[in-house]
Amino acid sequence: MSTETNTQTPAKFLAFAGADYYPNGGWSDLLGAFATADEASAACRAKLAEESRWDWWHVVDLQTMAIVGGAERS
């Protein structure tokens, strides 16, 4: 049995991103899990900037199950 302490912060936010024309749908649009909404939003913005096929992103709070951030490509 390991005696190491898990110092990793648990994920509290999920980031989703995809394309308007060909969305994967649901969990298939999951970008990742993050400790803060700011980290999730930053990851989404970075991915949208590098992926020309992605048109939108959302950040979901796992406690409230509400969308707390997001945007669409203009």
Secondary structure, 3 states (H helix, E strand, C coil): CCCCCCCCCCCCEEEEEECCCCCCCHHHHEEEEECCHHHHHHHHHHHHHHCCCCCEEEEEECCCCEEEEEEECC
